Amino acid sequence: MAWSTTEYPEDTVSPFEKTVEHAMRPALEQILQASGFTARIIPEEEDNGGDIRVTGWRGPSGTKAVAEQ
């Protein structure tokens, strides 16, 4: 999952778009985690695409999914 303005030239990205991007990534990470996914924002020094890495799913109850057991 990704959300990034880095693929566009710096002068074509408005301050509003940057604000939305900086609010959306943490919000998406929290939504995924609350839904039972193991997720973390990939730091910019590792990936400048604004990606969120999803590495597993425990389900809303916190138990491992069948595929992971």
N, C-alpha and C positions, 0 to 999 in steps of 0.2 A: 504494500500500500504506500503510495507516495503523494506528496503534495509539495511542490517546489516551484519557486519563481526563478531558480538559478539557471534554468534552461533558456531564459530570455535575456537579451541585452539589458544591463543595469538601468539604462536611461528609459526603458520602456515599461518598467515596473513601478507602479504608483506606490506612495507610502501606505495607502489603504490596503493594497494587495499584500504588501509586506506584513502589515499588522494582522490581516486575516490569516496569512500563512503561519505566523508565530503563535497565533491562538489555536489554530486548527490541529497542528501536530500533537500538542499535549492533550487536547480534547479527544482526538481519535485514539491515542494511546490509552487514555483512561476508559473510554467506551469499550475498547477491545478487552482490556483487563477486567472490567466489570462484567463483561459477557462471558468470561471464563477462558479467554485466550491468554497465553503467555506472550507478551509483546513488549518491545522497547524501541524507543526512538534511536536510530543509528546516528551517532555523533557526526557532525559535519566533517571532521578530519578523517573519518572512515568512508563517508559517502555524502556527496553534496546534492543528492537527489531528493532530500527530504523524506526518506523512506522510514517506515516503521517495520521492524522485523518481527514476524509472528513465528514462534518456534514450537508452539504446542497449543493444546486446548484441554482444559480440565472440566469444562462445562460449568454452568452456573452454580452447581452444588459443590464444586471443588474436587470432585472425583475424576480420576484419569479417564479419558475416552478409551473405548475398547481397542482402537488401533494402536494406542500407546502402551497398553499393558503387556 
